[in-house]
Amino acid sequence: MTLSLPRTADVHTADVHTADARTAGLRTADARDSASATDADEEVWPDVARPPAAPFGHAAVARRLVRRAVTALPLRCRFGAEPALGTGPSLTVHDPDAFFRRIGAQGLIGFGESYMAGEWDSDDLPGLLTVLAAHVDDLMPVPLRRLRGAWVQRRPEAQLNSRTGSRENIRRHYDLSNELFALFLDETLSYSSAVFTSFPARRESLPAAQHRKIDRLLDLACVGPGKSLLEIGTGWGELALRAAARGARVTTVTLSAEQQHLARRRIAAAGLAHRVDVELRDYRDVEGRYDAVVSVEMIEAVGRDFWPTYFAALRDAVAPGGRIALQSITMGHERMLRTARTHTWISKYVFPGGLIPSREAIEAHAGGAGLRIVSDQGYGDHYAQTLRLWRERFEERAEAVAALGFDATFRRMWEFYLAYSEAGFRSRYLDVRQLLLTEDVPPGARP
């Protein structure tokens, strides 16, 4: 069955609701053409508008450590009026004093905020960040690594993914504006890794690659005519649409009002509303059992404290003999353990409350819920390509992003986020995996 789906241009209509400036906390009425430390709106971006006061001596220590580390890497570095040294992607620091103050005070959070403030640039931002990600364990001397816990920030309690906290954390990212996401995603509005047939991936191949990803997950879960499917994490409805087109009956849940609104509209336009229910519901409140459960890059938003609850919810939702298909970003286990205790630039500005799990953590928590992994395949290189295409499209549409009311600081933040994520996969610091889970007990033994 061929679906007639709304194209990206169809999203830009008056009935697409966008988060207001006060709720989103990231818009200003004045969209500037450039960002610098003096340009950032202090009410919206208080920690970007002015460098923090680093504890005594921290800025000087940061200056010595950072300069020594980056000049030893394949980078072309320039600090202020000094001559550029080295070869490779550039790190051009316009305001060294502010740059080192921020890093001395807040480490990698300060590094990201310094970019948002326009205090440094690069001629190849993802290339620069890839080099840094590939050498992340070498950037700090071993003695200081042992003291990491004494100076990194702890994750705020307010970001805990309770029912109330989850709604707020999801709202801060996914309710920014449907129009914003439509500017850089392809026509499927899929916001997760695609699966390509060849590299380098071409922009025109992205919709088919997103469908390939979705179809592999639906095949893993054996979703077909007459089957009931629960999707945890709706996105903008593309997986639900393709499952319904196979003849499945779909219930899909999200905490994003913006996503629910647009997903319902797309599903109705495709003539499939009779097969799909889009519910504004927490995964912890799902009722009933389903032949299949699919969840795409949702576990990253759950938070470590609630992974046992998440896997228990998956197991409770799947009918005896049913199948669970997950797509998850992963990182190395030791890195995950360090990150879990740390407030990062990503958790502060992009995904509050989130944590990328390790493959070991997924297996352990799945096992604790009575589930076992029976299939596991990685696609990290495909995510790097997906992110590159998103980043290029976002940068090309900077004026359209500004026209939506997002200021220059926001745009630099989003550029950094997309390049930072791309670098994670390019350096293999991150991976993305599709996993099939089934019950670890005979179906007849289940109560």
Buried (B, 14 or more C-beta within 10 A) or exposed (E): EEBEBBEBEBBEEEEBBBBEEEEBBBBBEEBBEEBBBEBBBEEBBEBBBBBBEBEEEBBEBBBEBBBEBBBEBEBBBBBEEEEEEBEBBBBBBBBBEBBBBBBBBBBBBBBBBBBBBBBBBBEBBBBBBBBBBBBBEEBBEEEEEEEEEEEBBEBEEEBBBBEEBBBBBBBBBBBBBBBBBBBBBBBBBBBBBBBBEEEEBEEEBBBBBBBBBBBBBBEBBBBBEEBBBBBBBBBBBBBBBBBBBBEBBBBBBBBBBBBBBBBBBBBBBBEBBEBBBBEBBBBBEBEEBBBBBBBBBBBBBBBBEBBBBBBBBBBBBBBEEBBBBBBBBBBBBEBBBBBBEBBBBBBBBBBBBBBBBBBBBBBBBBBBBBBBBEEBEBBBBBBBBBBBBBBEBBBEBBEBBBEBBBBBBBBBBBBBBBBBBBBBBBBBBBBBBBBBBBBBEEEEEEE
